[in-house]
Amino acid sequence: ADDALVVVGVLAMVSALNLHREAWVVAGFLVAIAAKPTAILFLPLAFMHSRRAGILATVGGGLLWAPFILANVPGFLAAGTGQGELWPYSVPAFLGSVPHTGIPAWVRPAQLVGGVALCWFLARRNGPAAAAAGVFAFRVLLESGTWNYYSTAVIAAAIMLDLHRGWRVPWVTLAAFVSFVSAFGVPLTMGQGVVRILALTGVLAMAFTGGNARQSRPSEGQMETSASDGRAPAVEQEERDE
């Protein structure tokens, strides 16, 4: 349920950003962060709308978690390092960490710092939908566990990215779906682990490709020129394509 609420909140933020709705951007973040602290990775989306939205999201998230932090600061910090163990054929295991010995100390900091930086970069370069797909894929890629339900968040963001770009073939969604079906069964075989990693890497790579679809729309000057010629911008585009 917590992961599902994070997905709902983040995708609400993406939709609200496209519609320029500040209140819904903040509300989406608060839903996500209330469900799971890992939603902090998507805080740059709020700042992408405006500084005020970012500050409101930061203050609101802080107020939501303040009672739990203040009640037991050491316990909260200990929980932040991650509970559970390292699974075979995950990325940390392939990088040399020993399976079944607990989560490596570098995983959570790498997810936090890398995820926030990635969210900001992708949102500025390719738009919020690319940021959502890329960050979810990055987080799941570094996750010490290989539970396939983590990939449901990647699939949801990938669908939005494919719709946003209008590709004829939903390549991002297909790659995300492969990462989901390849992780059936416990424990995973080496082949399943490799396919899962490659699929998630594919989603992350495709989040970097292509520009923001909103930037491809005709500018006001182009629309005025087209109107003076008596032709619609769409007609001009078709002629250029031909």
N, C-alpha and C positions, 0 to 999 in steps of 0.2 A: 504493500500500500504506500509506503514512503517513497519508493522509487517512482511509482505511478504518479503521485502528486508532484514530484519534481518535474516529471515530463510535462504534466498539464501546465504547471506554472511557467516553465521555460518556453513552451510553444505559445502560451498566451502572451509572453513578452515579445516573441518574434512577430506575432500577428499585430500586437499593439504598436510596435515600432513601425511596421509598414503602414499603419493607419494614423500614426502620429498621435496616439492617445497616451498621454503621460500617466494618468491615473491608473490605467490598465497595465502599463509597464511596471509600475511600482507594485500594484496588487499581485501581478503574476509572480514577481520576485518574492514577495512575502509568503505566498502560498508555497512556493518551492523551498524557501529557506526554513519555513516552519516545519516542513516535512522531514528535511534532512540537511545537515550543515554543509554537505558537499555542494549544495546549490550556490555557495559563495563563488564558485568558479564562473558563474554567469552574471556577477555583479557588473562587469564592464558593459553589459547590454543596457543597463539602466543609465550609466554615465554616457553611453552613446546617444541616448535621447537628449539629455540635458544634464547640466551639473546639478540642478535642483532635484531631478528625478533620482540621480545617483545618491545624493545626500539623504533624501527621504528613504530610499531603499536601505541604505547603510544603517541609518538610525532605527528604522523599523525592525530590521533584522536583529540589531543589537538588543532592542527592547524585548523581542520575542525570546531570545536565548539567555538574557541576563539572569533571570531567576535560577536557571539550571546551572549556569556557570558559577554564580556566587554561592549557591548551595554546597558545591563541592568542586572547587577549582582543580585540585590534583586529579580527582576522578574524571573530570571533563577532559583535561589534557591527556590523561592516560587513554581515554576512549578514542581520542583523536588520532592516536598512533595506529589504530586499527586492531580489531579483534579477529581471531581466526588463525589460519595457517596458510602457508604457501603451497599451492597446488602444482603438481608436475605439469610440464609443457605450457606453463604460463610464461610471459615475457621475463619476469624476474628470475624464474627457474632457468630459462635459456641463457640468461646473462650470468649465471654462475651461482645463484643462491640455492641453498639446499632445501628441497621440498620437505614439508611437514615439520619445519623448525620455526614457525611463526613468520609474521610479515616482516620483510626487511625494513630497516629503519629509514631508508631513503625513499620508499615508495610514496608515502603520504605527502612529504614535502615536494617531491617531484610532481605529483598530481596537482597539488595546490598551486605552486609557482608556475609550472608549465601550463596548466589549464587556464589560469587567469590571463597569462600573457597570450596564449593562443586565442582565447575568446576575444580579447581586445584587437589583436592583429587581424583575425579573420573577419570580425564584424566591420572593421574600418575598410578592409580591402575588398571583401566579397559579400558583405551583408550579414544580417543576423541569422538567417537560415543556415548559411555556411558555418557560422560560428557555433550554432547549436549542434549540428551534425559532427563537426570536427572535434569539439570539446568532449561530447559524449563518447566518440570513438577513441579519443586519446585516453580518457579516464578508464574505459573498459580495457583498453590495450595494456595499460600498466597495472591493472587490478591483479592482486595476488591470487584470487580465486577465479575459476573459469566457468562460473555458473552462467548458463545460457540466458537466463532471464535478464541479465544486465544488458544484453543486446536488444531487448525490446525498446529501450530508450533510444538506441542508435537507429533502429528501424523507424520509429516515429519521427525523429528529426530528419532522417534521410528522405522520407516521403515528402515532408515540407520542402526540403531543398530541391528535390526533383520537380515538384509542382512550381516552385518559385522560378526555376530556370526554364521550365517548359520543354525539357528534352523529350524526344520521341520515345526513347527507351529509358526506363527509370534505373540507370546504372547504379546510382548510389543506394537505392532501396534494395536492389538485387544483391549487392555486396553485403549490406547490413543483414539481409535475410540469410545469406550463406554463413555469416558469423554466428547466427542463432542456431541454425540446424546442425552446424558442425560440432557444436558443444553438447550434443545429447549424449548421455551416458557418463557414469562416474566409475573409475577415473577415466580421463580422456586418453586415447592412444596418441602416439607421437604424430601420426598423420593428421588426426583431428586438430591437435594443437597448432600445427603448422598452417592448416587451412584457415583456422579461426584467426590467427595472427595476420595472415595475408589479406583476409577479407576486411578486417578492421583497418589495416594499413591502407587498403584501397579506398575505404570511406574517407579516411583522413586525407589521402592524396587528392581525392576528387573535391573535397572541401576547399582545397587550395586552388583548384583550376577554375577558370571562368570568372568573369567579373560580376559585380552586383547587377542583377537584371534591371533594377530601377534606373541604372545609369545608361541603359541602352535606349531609353525612351527619347523621342525628339525633344530638343530644347525649345524654349519659347520662340527664339529667333528663327529656328528652322520651321516651326509651325506657322509663323507669320509669313515667311517667304513662300511656303507651300500654299498658304491661303491666297497670297497675291497672285500666284500662278494658276489658281483655280483648281489645284489638285490636293487631295488629302495626303497627309504624311505617309499613311499606309500604302497608298498607291505609288508614291515616290520610292518607298522602300522596295516594293515588289519590282519596280523597273530597274533599280540598282542591282537587285539580286539576279535578275535576268541578264 
